Amino acid sequence: MTKNSSTEGRFRVADLPQNRRTRFELRPDRDSCAALARDLGLIALRKLSLTGELRALGKSDWQLDATLGATLVQPCVVSLAPVTTRLDIPVRRQFLATFDDPAAQAGAEEVEMSEDDSAEQLGAEIDVTQVMIESLALNLPLYPRAEDAEITESVFTEPGKQAMTDEEVRPFAGLAGLRDRLAGGEEDEGGK
């Protein structure tokens, strides 16, 4: 089995052995992680790695099986405090010599997307670095939240209008008060 520790992360398909797996381990340096953190809107990307292997699928297709590992820091959606997250994600991609790309169907108004989003067109190279970056971007927490972050009362307003509180914005808040008043009124009428 071949092992590649190159930071380049590109494999020419013509050079890959058909009869054995090609192992790889990508670990970008500190400067690369800092640049990627800026691109993805992260506070920091402390660690990043993609470890796995490429293997032939039949005579012309290839499969990548790997594990993405990352330690990243994002701003909390409530308080903007730093939130650290550890990711350990399995990654699988298939690179197919004959690939029907639904997005490339000319003239089709509607395109039906396949449920298998791990398949893509095989080119002259397999760019493992690109797979690592895409996998990281797709697996970032959407709403990172610090443990002690609390949402307090919000006030909503338009220019020149009276501010509305959270309670006033809730659509059924007034109905609960009306129900209580009606229930109280019915009891008064029944007691007379």
Secondary structure, DSSP 8 states (H G I E B T S, - for coil): -EEE--SS-EEEGGGS-SSS-EEEEE---HHHHHHHHHHHT-SEEEEEEEEEEEEEETTTEEEEEEEEEEEEEEE-TTT--EEEEEEEEEEEEEEESS---GGG-TT-SS----S-TTEEE--SEEEHHHHHHHHHHHTS-SS---TT------EE--TTS--EEHHHHSTTHHHHHHHHHHHHHHHHHHH-
